[in-house]
Amino acid sequence: MAPEESAEAAGLLRSFERRYLAARKLRSFPWQSLEEKLRDSSGPELLLIILQKTVKHPLCVKHPPSVKYARCFLSELIRKHEAIHTEPLDELYEALAEVLMAKEPTQCHRSYLLPSGDSVTLSESTAIISHGTTGLVTWDAALYLAEWAIQNPAAFAHRTVLELGSGAGLTGLAICKTCCPSAYIFSDYHSCVLEQLRGNVLLNGLSLEPDATAPAQHPGHNTYDSESPKVTVAQLDWDVVTAPQLAAFQPDVIIAADVLYCPETVLSLVRVLQRLSACLKGQQAPDAYVAFTVRNPQTCQLFTSELGQAGIPWEAVPHHDQKLFPYEEHSDMAILKLML
């Protein structure tokens, strides 16, 4: 195999692996490139490698995606194989038979590979909006902010980070594992989100502060050593939290991702940022970063307008080039740095 062909095959395999681990929509997979590779090959080796890097990947065996997702993926893989090769591939059918016998749980898993060789695994609700909250799944801006953080670790190293609206916890877990913060405070409001957050922190081998979790150990990854950050999960209602409560967090960095989904949350976020700015006056102002997907330009304009009225200057963070995580290729995402 020529070097350029080998690089193409490696890129194809990496794309399938990362997308499957993260349970991305099947239409986002490079199926056309796979078909072209299958036409050029005489044997099933490529499909067998894809099977090992997806359904049979150690992370997926331990923390699988939804049964429906695995079934649809394997069915599509079988269709691609049968469209080109007449001989059935037993390994694909055996894998599908195993999936068909499995029961669908209420929770599924997504895993994200980090440049260090480590990974972040999240337990998420199988419903997109469950229990009246959007915080039980990972949204694209959380991946985008995590990517930026991994490429800018000095912004978080040896500092206390407060995350507003942590959701499933992807961004914070990636920062805890790659950026060496001294302390990390996950926060959200809904009780179901907080319960899942605690579970995901433990699932990834981090310890929670005694006052933030029950003593039971979650059967997750290897527990981190004493150099890992102090991690807490806090219930934070932006509309009622007081300045003294916010001041107690003593954050050096404040982050939030994908929290600008309606005008009401925009107004609540700006109010809590105002309180944070006011209660930390006289101290070194914390850095603040807000990442979002531009779904509705009017909502984003409302956010910047409200920041202006609140006297909070901001600047856009330049887009980064290195794409570490699988998210929608054409999503319009941005990060604003706020000067509190």
Buried (B, 14 or more C-beta within 10 A) or exposed (E): EEEEEEEBBEEBBEBBBBBBBBBBEBEBBBBEBBBBBBEEBEEBEBBBBBBBBBBEBEBBEEBBBBBEBBBEBBBBBBEBBEEBBEEEBEBBEEBBEEBEEEEEEEBBBBBBBBEEEBBBBBBBBBEEEBEEBBBBBBBBBBBBBBBBBBBBEEBBEEBBBBBBBBBBBBBBBBBBBBBBBBBBBBBBBBEBBBEBBBBBBBBBBBBBEEEBBEEEEBEBBEEBEEEBBBBBBBEBEBEEBEBEBBBEBEBBBBBBBBBBBEBEBBBBBBBBBBBBBEBBEEEEBBBBBBBBBBEEEEBBEBBEEBBEEBEBEBEEBEEBEEEBBBBEEEEEBBBBBBBB
